[in-house]
Amino acid sequence: MHFPTKPSGAPYLRIEGNTGQFTLPMSDGTKRSLDPTGIILDLDIANAVQGWLCVDEQGANWVPLTTRDGWAKTPAPSPDHAPGVSLDLMSDAFPEPKVRRLRASSRAVTTFIAGVANTAGDIPAGKAVRVRITGVQLVKIGRGTSVDLSFEVMPRDEWPDLASFDRDPGGPSTTPSSASGDGERDELF
């Protein structure tokens, strides 16, 4: 399958299932791999959005749920769409821009985000959860591989304000939008 190389949508971060590396697009159109072990990430868990994701030759088609509990209220736009999650994260380890969007339906991403949310507990309004990636393990799932990211949640007094997320004007909204149309097309992969 051929994916578009022209960047569009918000800058992304991808977790490679076969290597455990982070992949980030650069402003010159190239991509950079980054070992996540030891990286500190600030995750905007409070504004994470669940939705339906389909990846094909045109890129990624994202249709957010209309409500947080809306799986039944927002049916999949097609049989090719899978349940997914989208959120912004920030790290000084990233090349510019420091804020990236992580959007996927993979086991690696959904397990990681759910683990951070469950471990962090109640998140104070206006705060991002700060974690350190402590390990990366490749795991066999069926005929393929996935990634388990081990992490530690940093002390709450180290959690940054969401205002420190220098989001560009084309960045994500903090509330789910209607899924009445075709959804957003981003070049995520």
C-alpha positions as CSV (number, residue, x, y, z in Angstrom):
1,M,0.0,0.0,0.0
2,H,1.3,3.4,-0.9
3,F,0.7,6.3,1.5
4,P,0.9,9.9,0.6
5,T,4.2,11.7,1.5
6,K,2.9,15.2,1.3
7,P,2.3,16.4,4.9
8,S,-1.2,17.6,5.7
9,G,-3.2,18.0,8.9
10,A,-1.5,18.3,12.3
11,P,2.1,17.1,12.8
12,Y,1.9,13.5,14.0
13,L,3.7,10.9,16.0
14,R,3.5,7.2,15.1
15,I,4.6,4.2,17.1
16,E,6.1,1.6,14.8
17,G,4.7,-1.8,15.6
18,N,7.7,-3.7,14.2
19,T,10.4,-1.7,15.9
20,G,8.9,0.2,18.8
21,Q,10.4,3.4,17.5
22,F,8.6,6.7,17.3
23,T,8.3,8.2,13.8
24,L,7.9,12.0,13.3
25,P,7.6,14.0,10.1
26,M,10.1,16.8,9.6
27,S,9.4,20.1,7.9
28,D,11.5,19.1,4.9
29,G,9.2,16.2,4.1
30,T,11.5,13.5,5.6
31,K,10.7,11.4,8.6
32,R,12.8,10.9,11.7
33,S,12.9,7.8,14.0
34,L,13.3,8.2,17.7
35,D,13.9,5.6,20.4
36,P,11.2,6.4,23.0
37,T,13.1,4.9,26.0
38,G,13.8,7.6,28.6
39,I,11.7,10.2,26.8
40,I,9.4,12.4,28.9
41,L,6.0,13.0,27.3
42,D,3.3,15.4,28.3
43,L,-0.1,13.9,27.3
44,D,-3.3,15.9,27.0
45,I,-5.4,13.0,28.3
46,A,-8.3,15.2,29.4
47,N,-9.0,16.2,25.8
48,A,-8.4,12.8,24.2
49,V,-11.1,12.0,21.6
50,Q,-12.4,8.6,20.7
51,G,-13.5,7.9,17.2
52,W,-13.4,5.7,14.1
53,L,-10.2,5.5,12.1
54,C,-9.6,4.1,8.6
55,V,-6.2,4.1,6.9
56,D,-6.0,3.6,3.2
57,E,-4.2,5.0,0.1
58,Q,-5.5,8.5,0.7
59,G,-4.2,8.6,4.2
60,A,-6.1,8.4,7.5
61,N,-9.9,9.1,7.7
62,W,-10.8,10.1,11.3
63,V,-14.4,10.4,12.4
64,P,-14.7,11.5,16.1
65,L,-17.5,10.2,18.3
66,T,-20.2,12.8,18.9
67,T,-20.1,12.0,22.7
68,R,-17.5,10.3,24.8
69,D,-19.8,7.3,25.3
70,G,-21.1,7.4,21.8
71,W,-19.9,4.1,20.2
72,A,-23.5,3.1,19.6
73,K,-24.6,6.7,18.8
74,T,-21.8,7.1,16.1
75,P,-21.8,4.0,13.9
76,A,-18.7,3.2,12.0
77,P,-18.7,5.0,8.6
78,S,-17.5,1.8,6.9
79,P,-16.5,-1.7,7.7
80,D,-12.8,-0.6,7.3
81,H,-13.0,1.9,10.2
82,A,-11.8,0.7,13.6
83,P,-12.2,2.2,17.1
84,G,-9.4,4.6,17.8
85,V,-8.2,7.5,20.0
86,S,-6.6,10.8,19.2
87,L,-4.7,13.1,21.6
88,D,-2.0,15.7,21.6
89,L,1.3,15.1,23.3
90,M,4.4,17.2,23.8
91,S,8.1,16.5,24.4
92,D,11.4,18.4,24.4
93,A,12.8,15.3,22.7
94,F,10.8,16.0,19.6
95,P,12.2,18.2,16.8
96,E,10.0,21.2,16.1
97,P,7.1,21.2,16.5
98,K,7.2,20.0,20.1
99,V,3.4,19.2,20.1
100,R,2.4,16.2,18.0
101,R,-0.9,14.3,17.5
102,L,-1.0,10.6,18.3
103,R,-4.0,9.1,16.6
104,A,-4.4,5.4,16.1
105,S,-6.5,2.3,16.5
106,S,-3.6,0.0,17.3
107,R,-3.4,-2.1,20.4
108,A,-0.1,-0.3,21.3
109,V,-1.6,3.2,21.3
110,T,-4.9,2.4,22.9
111,T,-3.3,0.3,25.7
112,F,-0.7,3.0,26.4
113,I,-3.2,5.8,26.6
114,A,-5.6,3.8,28.7
115,G,-2.7,2.8,31.0
116,V,-1.6,6.4,31.5
117,A,-5.2,7.6,32.1
118,N,-5.8,4.8,34.7
119,T,-2.5,5.3,36.5
120,A,-2.8,9.1,36.6
121,G,-6.3,9.0,38.1
122,D,-8.1,12.3,38.4
123,I,-6.4,14.9,36.2
124,P,-6.7,18.5,37.5
125,A,-8.4,20.9,35.0
126,G,-5.9,22.5,32.6
127,K,-3.1,20.0,33.2
128,A,-1.3,17.5,31.0
129,V,-0.1,14.2,32.5
130,R,3.7,13.9,32.4
131,V,5.2,10.4,32.0
132,R,8.7,8.9,31.4
133,I,8.9,6.0,29.0
134,T,10.9,3.4,30.9
135,G,10.9,0.6,28.3
136,V,9.7,-0.7,25.0
137,Q,8.9,-4.4,24.4
138,L,7.8,-5.9,21.1
139,V,5.0,-8.5,21.6
140,K,3.7,-11.0,19.1
141,I,0.0,-10.6,18.3
142,G,-1.4,-13.2,15.9
143,R,0.8,-13.1,12.8
144,G,2.1,-9.6,13.6
145,T,3.8,-7.6,16.3
146,S,2.7,-4.8,18.6
147,V,4.5,-2.7,21.2
148,D,4.1,-2.4,25.0
149,L,5.4,0.9,26.3
150,S,6.3,0.8,30.0
151,F,6.1,4.2,31.7
152,E,6.1,5.9,35.0
153,V,3.8,8.8,35.8
154,M,5.8,11.7,37.1
155,P,4.8,13.5,40.4
156,R,1.7,15.8,39.9
157,D,3.7,18.9,40.8
158,E,5.7,18.3,37.6
159,W,2.6,18.1,35.3
160,P,2.6,21.1,33.0
161,D,-0.3,23.4,32.2
162,L,-2.0,22.7,28.9
163,A,-1.4,26.4,28.1
164,S,2.3,25.3,27.6
165,F,1.1,23.2,24.6
166,D,2.0,25.7,21.8
167,R,-0.6,24.3,19.4
168,D,-0.7,25.7,15.9
169,P,-4.0,27.2,14.5
170,G,-4.5,24.0,12.5
171,G,-4.2,21.9,15.7
172,P,-7.0,19.8,17.2
173,S,-10.0,21.2,18.9
174,T,-10.5,20.3,22.5
175,T,-14.0,19.0,22.0
176,P,-15.3,16.3,19.7
177,S,-16.8,17.6,16.5
178,S,-19.8,16.2,14.6
179,A,-19.2,13.0,12.6
180,S,-21.8,14.0,10.0
181,G,-19.4,14.2,7.2
182,D,-16.5,12.2,5.8
183,G,-14.3,13.0,8.8
184,E,-10.9,14.5,8.7
185,R,-8.2,13.2,6.3
186,D,-4.7,13.4,7.8
187,E,-1.5,12.0,6.4
188,L,-0.7,10.1,9.6
189,F,1.3,7.1,8.2
